[in-house]
Amino acid sequence: MPTQLKVVMFTDQVRSTPNTANRTKSEIKRVSDEQDKLTAEAIQINKGKIIKDTGDGSFIEFPSCSDAVKCGFNLQRKVKIRNDAQTNDHLKFELHIGIELGDVIVLPSGDLRGNAANIAARVCSICPPGEVYFTEKIMNELQQREFQIAEVENPPLKGIDKEVKIYRLENLLCEVSVSHNPFTWRSGITEAEDFFNRDKEKHTIRTFLQGRQSCQIVGSRRIGKTSLLLQIKHIASELDGNTVVANIDLQNPHCFTLSEWLLCVGQAFGWKTKPNNLVKFGDCIEAMLSKGQHPILCLDEFEEFKLRRNEFTHDFFSTLRSYGQRGMSIITTSQKPLSELTEPGDPSSPFYNTFPIVRLSVFSSEDAKDFVNLKRPSVEPFTSDEKNEILKFANGHPLALNVACFHVLESKGSNGSLIDAMQRTEDDMKGHLPGWRRDH
């Protein structure tokens, strides 16, 4: 098979096996997810492409040696910033990084095989935590004015016969690529670290879940209901470790009929056998409860059920109510309280009456100021004028704050004016909430 010249990098988590043994299941998942996220962010900035997930790290290729070394620098910096913010030592992790340039065979699957890949893996294995190691081939391709480099003692590389000179990155002398604009959320916020405020509401929901109760999240459009619902997995992970969360978007066309809804729920809960009727659904919930598990069913945009009464009948709501009383928790979102969605003779009324309300409104003025003042890695702080314009425009609305910060930050990066940034903000908000005005 023909070979191609490639720049390849291996990353690997330091002491992953003993560290994993000391973590809970939720801590293992959180560390893995955050390592994947930081890696994806770093390689996106520096034009990398993940070839393979190696379990505790990644095998990545780059278009140039410079991109690879800058990516290594950015990734190690992101990991350090993250670790410095952790109070739980079990959630901290470190990486080895090794980079090589050479000929590899490109397999039909996209995987790369060859001596260059083997050397990069071996260089990675001897790289100290937090460092970036690379070979002489990489060093020869770098611009000295951009990188401060030092040769390291050349230990033998396991499985590599010839001597390989190895270097370490001491510092990046050129301008560091910054992360992408962090204010990009327009739909639900999935990451716990990107979710701002709502501590009182999260505490209330945690209390309900500890008692295996259900509740309803109620608020106006685009106020953050979906984002709060998406945090249920993080809230649940802090409980007894036996929680299993299924998050269902009722605006998904696959949820418009009972049979398809049952399939979506089965997939979300990870059931091997998907239920095709309410009896089988009940059997699956019973099986979870008998194992000591706590199923949490999250139903976003609950008004959708009201539009499809022929599909979701009295039997459907009675089944949910029954298992809600046996140990399954149900959390809904809607613009109005569930009791106001009922009509005379509404078959779902008894179901609605079992849900205490968690109301969402706009941020307080102090919370809005905290959102704008929050220090974010690699993000230039807003000036006093920018903060005033953002706060005045948003008036505490979470989405408006996010959109305004996004456009102001974009404008700063392109030397645009604050006036133009705020006009783009208003246009953007009108797309999300028709009729929106700055003096809403």
DRENDO-359513 format. One record per residue (C-alpha): residue in three letters; z, y negated, x negated. Coordinates in steps of 0.001 Angstrom, whole numbers, plus 500000, padded with zeros to 6 digits. Last residue first. Example, Ala and Ser with C-alpha at 12.3 -4.5 7.8 and 13.67 -1.06 7.14 Angstrom:
SER507140501060486330 ALA507800504500487700 
***
This chain:
HIS526084455187538707 ASP525653451878536824 ARG523278453385534293 ARG521334454885537145 TRP520761458500538218 GLY518580458854541303 PRO517314462299540317 LEU519941464150538226 HIS518425466176535375 GLY515134464309535137 LYS516888461035535823 MET519190461867532914 ASP516254462040530492 ASP514866458687531602 GLU518297457091531181 THR518711458584527711 ARG515243457458526703 GLN516239453935527711 MET519468454300525733 ALA517575455281522604 ASP515124452406523032 ILE517959449900523171 LEU519699451495520179 SER516594450938518068 GLY514771453522515995 ASN515316454210512304 SER514084457811512749 GLY517410459562512116 LYS519382456873513927 SER517118457302516972 GLU517758461037517084 LEU521510460368516942 VAL521250457856519797 HIS519125460300521813 PHE521542463219521442 CYS524687461132521969 ALA523261459814525253 VAL522328463319526438 ASN525772464748525647 LEU527656461889527250 ALA525393462056530304 LEU526056465793530612 PRO529830465323530496 HIS529975462349532953 GLY532715460046531671 ASN531047456748532507 ALA527956457963530686 PHE526255454607530152 LYS529342452626529188 LEU530550455381526865 ILE527200455666525089 GLU526756451897524789 ASN530268451387523425 LYS529929454245520944 GLU526633452886519645 ASP528075449406519189 SER531111450787517338 THR528887452861515046 PHE528402456596515595 PRO529475458989512853 GLU526741460672510759 VAL526558464384511562 SER526759466929508713 PRO529885468561510191 ARG531022466968513484 LYS533860464470513638 LEU534822463775517279 ASN534655460055518091 VAL532142460435520946 PHE534015463327522571 ASP537397461655521951 LYS536174458528523712 ALA535124460610526726 ASP538524462322526749 GLU540274458940526766 SER538076457597529569 SER538834460697531629 PHE536049463237531804 VAL534143463645535062 SER535298466141537696 LEU535878469871537867 ARG538082471545540462 VAL539699474974540039 ILE540210476280543571 PRO542286479277544726 PHE540127482144546071 THR541314484638548716 ASN540017482686551719 TYR536399483095550655 PHE536397486849551331 PRO537866486439554797 SER535076483928555567 SER532202486196554454 PRO531121487272557924 ASP530468483659559021 GLY531278483609562758 PRO531546479849562797 GLU530148478646559471 THR531427479030555939 LEU530304476966552986 GLU533242474624553414 SER535675477483552702 LEU533840478221549458 PRO534741474798548165 LYS531600472745547568 GLN529335472486544528 SER529750476157543698 THR530977478375540869 THR532583481785541323 ILE535182483885539509 ILE535942487427540691 SER538820489461539208 MET538897493232539688 GLY542369494715540171 ARG542557496327543603 GLN542470493130545687 GLY539186491976544191 TYR537962495505544811 SER538440495078548543 ARG537143491504548656 LEU533944492501546871 THR533406495400549272 SER534126493207552306 PHE531619490666551017 PHE528860493270550799 ASP529737494945554100 HIS529589491579555913 THR526037491055554671 PHE524294490051551486 GLU520641490864552102 ASN520174489344555556 ARG522565486554554609 ARG520267485346551867 LEU520661481568551685 LYS524461481814551781 PHE524397484102548759 GLU522640481372546762 GLU525583479037547389 PHE527477481048544762 GLU525725479228541930 ASP527297481369539137 LEU529097484636539953 CYS531481485871537245 LEU532785489439537759 ILE535828490247535622 PRO536579493956535216 HIS540046494720533785 GLN540039498100532060 GLY542911500569532321 LYS540587503570532374 SER541220504038536118 LEU540168500419536669 MET536811500998535013 ALA536153504152537040 GLU537126502348540250 ILE534594499611539454 CYS531880502248538975 ASP532826504034542202 GLY532730500735544103 PHE529201500034542892 LYS528233503597543894 VAL529509502908547400 LEU527787499513547477 ASN524358500988546797 ASN521976501668543905 PRO524603501664541134 LYS523393501806537503 THR524519504861535532 LYS525379503993531925 TRP527432500978533017 GLY527301498112530530 PHE529097495586532750 ALA526097493214532587 GLN523629496054533144 GLY525493497328536194 VAL525802493799537577 CYS522065493221537176 LEU521257496547538892 LEU523581495735541801 TRP521882492357542190 GLU518488494084542246 SER519563496372545101 LEU521236493530546986 THR518197491278546839 PHE517798487810545315 CYS519604488718542086 HIS516516489524540012 PRO515187486103541000 ASN517922484551538784 GLN519556481784540796 LEU522604484046541222 ASP523332483889537485 ILE525664486839536855 ASN528239486990534033 ALA529858490419533695 VAL533126490385531734 VAL535106493402530503 THR538810492872529823 ASN540846495510528006 GLY541787493386524988 ASP545060492209526535 LEU544214488505526981 GLU542551486269524386 SER539176487967524868 ALA539309486905528534 ILE539250483213527626 HIS536294483741525282 LYS534417485761527900 ILE535331483187530559 GLN533709480445528481 LEU530388480963530282 LEU532070479941533532 LEU533115476634531970 SER529526475969530900 THR528255476901534360 LYS530633474461536032 GLY529880471600533620 ILE529355468539535841 ARG525631469169536230 ARG525840469132540041 SER529213468343541595 GLY532324470490541189 VAL534100473674542254 ILE535219476632540130 GLN536496479398542425 CYS539317481844541671 SER540147485549541529 GLN543446487148540508 ARG544209489808537938 GLY547555488111537170 GLN546477487402533579 LEU543144486310535030 PHE544770483641537190 THR546763482309534229 ARG543657482214532029 ILE541852480293534775 THR544633477690534843 HIS544650477381531045 LYS540859476951531013 GLU541147474201533644 LYS543805472359531661 ASP541832472675528427 ARG538661471318530068 ASN537759469506526795 PHE534665470271524714 PHE532657473491524436 ASP530669473636521191 GLU533288475775519401 ALA533381478218522338 GLU529639478821522202 THR527788479402525474 ILE527263475880526766 GLY525368476120530064 SER522167474127530385 ARG521172470864528741 TRP522905471459525402 THR521133469794522486 PHE523896467491521248 PRO524271469261517892 ASN521146467627516393 HIS519971470159513833 SER521934470744510696 VAL521539468500507703 SER519281469082504727 VAL521104468056501581 GLU519530465273499537 CYS518907466423495976 LEU521554467241493375 LEU522693470578494819 ASN525616471887492790 GLU526765474744490601 LEU524104477232491638 ARG524545480427489657 TYR522210482160487231 ILE521391485764486391 LYS519329487248483570 VAL518139490755484404 GLU518222493475481733 LYS516025496462482553 ASP517203499720484100 ILE518267498526487573 GLY520271501143489550 LYS523535499195489276 LEU522978495792487736 PRO524390495429484243 PRO526537492326483821 ASN524778489249482453 GLU527349486539481912 VAL526368483588484046 GLU523751480932483445 ALA524530477557484986 ILE522472475463487403 GLN522631471909488770 PHE519697471649491152 GLU517307468935492329 ARG516373467188489065 GLN515913470560487402 GLN513108471491489808 LEU513321475217490530 GLU510648477828489767 ASN512134478998486463 MET515522479543488128 ILE514003481952490676 LYS512473484150487976 GLU515719483898485993 THR517570485576488855 PHE519766484187491609 TYR523441483804492511 VAL524896481509495216 GLU528709481336495308 GLY531233481396498177 PRO532665484791497271 PRO531586485982493802 CYS528034487380493409 ILE528055490925492012 SER526725492628495181 CYS524215489851495871 VAL522584490406492487 ARG522243494087493392 ALA520636493306496763 ALA518253490790495196 ILE517334493379492553 ASN516497496036495174 ALA514400493602497204 ALA512461492564494111 ASN511960496203493116 GLY510211497122496334 ARG510429497398500090 LEU510088494745502769 ASP510510495340506516 GLY507834493949508837 SER507611497201510836 PRO504144497856509351 LEU505783497791505885 VAL505311494881503488 ILE505508496175499916 VAL507264493839497513 ASP506320491841494449 GLY508862489441493011 LEU511294486553493405 GLU515045487216493694 ILE518095485827495516 GLY521704487073495872 ILE524439485776498213 HIS528011487089498663 LEU529759485781501777 GLU533225484855502975 PHE535153485477506215 LYS537952483837508182 LEU538883485052511657 HIS541716487269510395 ASP543242484206508710 ASN543950482631512119 THR544310478862511714 GLN540564478381511227 ALA539065474919510571 ASP538810475438506811 ASN536960478692507466 ARG534223476911509449 ILE533697474255506801 LYS533593476980504133 VAL531044479046506091 LYS528827476010506632 ARG528929475186502910 GLN528045478759501981 LEU525095478634504362 ASN523854475261503138 PHE523952476304499469 GLY522219479609500194 CYS519600477777502246 LYS519020475352499396 VAL518525478317497060 ALA516016479952499410 ASP514077476771500154 SER513743476015496424 CYS512488479517495693 SER509707479054498220 PRO508329480445501509 PHE511557482320502235 GLU512524485923503057 ILE515820487196504484 PHE517878490415504423 SER521090489764506361 GLY524808490515506285 ASP527556492883507380 GLY525279495100509477 THR522097494833507401 ASP520229492680509920 LYS516624492797508783 ILE513701490575507905 ILE515318487271508837 LYS512886484421508263 GLY513650481285506268 LYS512294477785506772 ASN515274475939505257 ILE516733474396508424 GLN516096477569510392 ILE517639479635507594 ALA520900477702507783 GLU521205477739511574 ALA520466481475511818 THR523044482263509135 LEU525696480156510859 LYS525008481887514189 ASP525008485403512765 GLN528304484760510967 GLU529701483320514196 ASP528723486368516233 SER530118488805513664 VAL533400486908513331 ARG533785486702517126 LYS532945490364517647 ILE535467491539515039 GLU538114489173516428 SER537583490541519966 LYS537917494115518721 THR541084493242516809 ARG540885492647513071 ASN542697494439510209 ALA540113497236509881 THR537346494625509828 ASN538900493008506754 PRO539116496353504950 THR535408497105505626 SER534010493568505219 ARG535419492929501773 VAL533021489968501318 GLN530255489756503934 ASP526785490298502545 THR523754488053502172 PHE520482489232500628 MET517653486888499745 VAL513952487364499143 VAL511191485180497704 LYS507966487169498100 LEU504841488076496124 GLN502877490637498137 THR502100494309497464 PRO499245496453498699 MET500000500000500000 
***
